[in-house]
């Protein structure tokens, strides 16, 4: 089962992908194009060219899990990317907004406490 929660990191791939790509093909994109390790608990997000389908890939410790959603009407919003980056990191909240069809440009976040994470 795909485990989506606020402690995961979410990476959205910039380029549209052929939505029929499978587990190992998407993992190869993560490794070769995004320069990230697909064998982490991070969630990797892929959209097709028309932004009508999304796939989320996550390693579960003993295998990959894919979540695939196809919209019958409308499109998913593709966030703005910094130039020359193959991917962007988005928050759990942004992912939920994208999946629900809410425009990211009109969202206003209120101030909340965030604990700073220190590297070990």
C-alpha positions in Angstrom: 0.0 0.0 0.0 1.3 3.4 -0.9 2.0 5.4 2.3 1.5 9.1 1.8 2.1 11.3 4.8 3.7 14.6 5.7 7.0 13.1 6.7 7.7 11.8 3.2 9.6 13.8 0.6 7.8 14.3 -2.7 9.6 14.8 -6.0 7.7 15.8 -9.2 9.5 15.0 -12.5 9.5 17.9 -14.9 9.1 16.1 -18.2 5.9 14.4 -19.3 6.2 10.6 -19.2 4.4 7.9 -21.2 1.9 6.8 -18.6 2.2 3.1 -19.6 5.7 3.0 -18.1 6.1 0.4 -15.3 7.9 0.1 -12.0 11.5 -0.3 -13.3 11.2 2.2 -16.1 10.0 4.9 -13.7 12.7 3.9 -11.2 15.3 4.3 -14.0 14.0 7.9 -14.6 14.4 8.6 -10.9 18.0 7.3 -10.9 19.3 8.4 -14.3 17.4 11.7 -14.9 16.5 13.0 -11.4 19.8 11.8 -9.9 17.9 10.4 -6.9 17.8 7.0 -5.2 14.5 5.2 -6.0 15.1 2.8 -3.1 14.1 5.3 -0.4 10.7 6.1 1.1 10.5 9.2 -1.1 7.5 9.5 -3.4 8.2 10.2 -7.1 5.5 11.8 -9.1 5.0 11.6 -12.9 2.4 13.3 -15.2 1.6 12.5 -18.7 1.8 15.2 -21.5 -1.9 16.2 -21.2 -1.8 16.2 -17.4 -4.8 14.0 -17.3 -3.0 11.1 -15.6 -0.6 10.9 -12.7 1.6 8.0 -11.3 3.3 8.0 -7.9 6.1 5.6 -7.3 7.4 4.6 -3.9 9.7 1.8 -2.6 8.1 -0.2 0.2 11.2 -2.0 1.5 10.4 -5.2 -0.3 9.2 -3.8 -3.7 7.8 -0.8 -5.5 4.2 0.5 -5.2 2.5 2.6 -7.9 -0.6 4.8 -7.5 -2.1 5.6 -10.8 -5.0 8.1 -11.3 -6.7 9.0 -14.5 -9.1 12.0 -14.7 -12.3 11.6 -16.7 -12.5 15.4 -17.0 -10.0 18.2 -16.3 -6.3 18.2 -15.7 -3.7 18.1 -12.9 -1.8 21.3 -12.3 1.9 21.1 -13.1 3.8 23.4 -10.6 6.3 25.9 -11.8 9.9 24.5 -12.1 13.2 26.3 -11.7 15.0 26.5 -15.0 17.4 23.6 -15.8 16.1 21.3 -13.0 14.7 17.9 -13.9 12.4 17.8 -10.9 11.1 19.9 -8.0 10.3 18.9 -4.5 6.7 19.6 -3.4 5.1 19.3 0.0 2.5 16.8 1.1 -0.1 19.6 1.1 0.8 20.6 -2.4 0.4 17.0 -3.6 -3.0 16.7 -2.1 -4.1 20.0 -3.7 -2.8 18.8 -7.1 -4.7 15.5 -6.7 -7.9 17.3 -5.7 -7.7 19.8 -8.6 -7.1 22.9 -6.5 -5.0 25.7 -8.1 -1.7 26.1 -6.3 -1.4 29.8 -7.3 -4.5 30.8 -5.3 -3.6 29.1 -2.1 -2.6 31.2 0.9 -0.9 29.4 3.7 -1.1 30.6 7.3 1.9 30.6 9.6 2.6 27.3 11.3 5.4 26.0 13.5 7.9 23.8 11.7 10.6 21.9 13.6 14.0 22.3 12.0 15.6 19.0 11.0 19.3 18.6 11.7 21.5 16.3 9.7 23.2 13.5 11.6 
